[in-house]
Amino acid sequence: MKKLKNAILFTALVMLTACSNSGNPFGGNSNDTFFGNDLGDISNPTSPAYFQQAIGDRVFFAIDQSNLSPEAMDLLSSQATWLMTNGDYEIIVEGHADEQGTRDYNVALGARRANSVKEYLNSLGIAASRIQTVSYGKERPIEICSNESCYSVNRRAVTVLNNLGS
């Protein structure tokens, strides 16, 4: 009986560990804006917390679109300014789609969205070597429901910071 109990505990531990691995190229959690344990202080304009909360780490897209809205361009301009001031960071741009459509279609759409962000940031002076992209398609929704309120927040690109100094 004790062996069975230990086996169950071991299996649960292994499953929990597997769930915590996000598969990000930088090795972090895609729900974070910064791959590290401490986002810092939002009042510090050089901190990842400031980037995430004061500037914004995500832009949204219309249905089946990868072109940037004027609002998205404004936010990305602020991101570019922050990135130019904080040269110790590289980024990964995650492309996401809503739950509608096939997996393959949404992975391609997420890639187009991430590339739109990358190209725009590059046009604003951020070196392409500091920007990586990944598409998660519809695999990592923020909201799960079958209506536009959920779909609209899932059609996004998220800029995730990676501090080269740590």
DRENDONU-976677 format. One line per 2 residues: their letters; for each residue x negated, z negated, y of C-alpha. Coordinates in steps of 0.1 Angstrom, whole numbers. Each point is the difference from the previous one (the first is absolute). Layout:
A) X/Z/Y; ...
END
This chain:
MK) 0/0/0; -29/-9/24
KL) -16/34/-7; 33/18/9
KN) 3/-20/32; -36/9/10
AI) 5/36/-8; 31/1/22
LF) -18/-17/28; -30/24/-3
TA) 23/31/0; 18/-13/31
LV) -33/-5/17; -12/35/-9
ML) 33/15/12; -2/-19/33
TA) -36/11/6; 10/36/-7
CS) 28/-1/25; -23/-12/27
NS) -22/31/-3; 13/25/25
GN) -21/30/-9; -11/7/36
PF) -32/19/5; -14/-28/21
GG) 11/-26/-25; 26/-19/20
NS) 38/-4/2; 18/29/16
ND) 25/-24/16; -29/-14/21
TF) -13/17/30; -35/-14/-7
FG) -18/-3/-33; -12/-35/2
ND) 14/-35/-1; 2/-7/38
LG) 17/23/24; -13/-21/29
DI) 17/-12/31; 26/23/17
SN) -12/-11/34; -35/15/-8
PT) 2/37/9; -27/8/-25
SP) 18/-16/-30; 19/18/-27
AY) 30/-22/8; 0/14/35
FQ) -2/35/-13; 29/-6/-24
QA) 23/-19/23; -8/10/35
IG) -9/36/-5; 19/8/-32
DR) -13/12/-34; 27/26/-9
VF) 18/30/12; 33/14/-13
FA) 12/35/-9; 32/19/-1
ID) 15/12/-33; -23/24/-18
QS) -23/2/30; -37/-6/5
NL) -2/9/37; -7/-29/24
SP) 27/-11/25; -10/-8/36
EA) 4/-37/-9; -24/4/-29
MD) -25/18/22; 1/-28/25
LL) -6/-26/-26; -28/20/-16
SS) -16/4/34; -1/-38/3
QA) -14/-3/-35; -27/26/9
TW) -9/-21/31; -3/-31/-21
LM) -21/18/-27; -24/14/26
TN) -5/-35/14; -4/-15/-34
GD) -24/22/-18; -6/-23/-29
YE) 33/11/-16; 8/30/-21
II) 36/7/-10; 21/13/-28
VE) 33/17/10; 27/-6/-27
GH) 27/27/-1; 34/-11/-13
AD) 34/16/-6; 35/-12/-6
EQ) 15/-2/-35; 19/34/2
GT) -16/30/-18; -24/3/-28
RD) -31/-20/-5; -22/31/4
YN) 17/11/32; -3/-34/16
VA) -37/-4/-9; -6/34/17
LG) 21/-11/30; -18/-33/3
AR) -33/19/-1; 12/23/28
RA) 10/-30/21; -33/-18/-5
NS) -19/32/9; 21/4/31
VK) -11/-35/11; -36/7/-9
EY) -1/33/18; 15/-15/32
LN) -24/-30/0; -29/24/-6
SL) 12/21/30; -1/-32/21
GI) -37/-6/-9; 1/-20/-32
AA) -26/14/-23; 15/15/-32
SR) -26/-19/-20; 17/-33/11
IQ) 34/12/-13; 12/3/-36
TV) 35/8/-12; 21/-8/-30
SY) 36/8/-9; 22/-24/-18
GK) 31/23/3; 30/-21/-8
ER) -18/-25/-22; -4/-28/26
PI) 32/-4/20; 4/-27/26
EI) 38/0/-5; 20/8/-31
CS) 35/12/4; 19/33/0
NE) 7/5/37; -17/13/31
SC) -10/-35/13; -23/-4/-30
YS) -11/37/-2; -11/0/37
VN) -25/-29/-3; -15/15/-32
RR) -8/33/17; -33/-12/16
AV) -37/2/2; -19/-33/2
TV) -35/-4/14; -20/-26/-19
LN) -32/-14/13; -32/-6/-19
NL) -28/-20/18; -33/17/-9
GS) -19/-32/10; 16/-22/-27
END
